[in-house]
Amino acid sequence: METPPRDPQLWRMALDRAEFKSSLVTYALVNALLWSIWALTGQEARPIPWPMWVAVFWGIGLVLKGIKMYAGFGPEQQSEREYEKLIRRRESRL
């Protein structure tokens, strides 16, 4: 049984989303490890927990990447919207 050919744009989006999900798992595991190390080694020494900086800044990057992947703000989606606008504009002139 033959599989139908893949739409290159959809395949790229699927790969990007799979990579994003992998990044989320890595983020969770690394942060769990860092917070565990902090909890086991002198957490009273500093008023601000050092793993917080990793979690916050890495988390901001992941949120922005997630918005790009799932909210349609990526370059492919924006290009597609612009292309559709141009097509509609051209058809309205005819």
HELIX and SHEET records of a PDB file:
HELIX    1   1 PRO A    8  LEU A   40  1                                  33    
HELIX    2   2 GLN A   43  ALA A   45  5                                   3    
HELIX    3   3 PRO A   51  TYR A   70  1                                  20    
HELIX    4   4 PRO A   75  ARG A   93  1                                  19    
END                                                                             
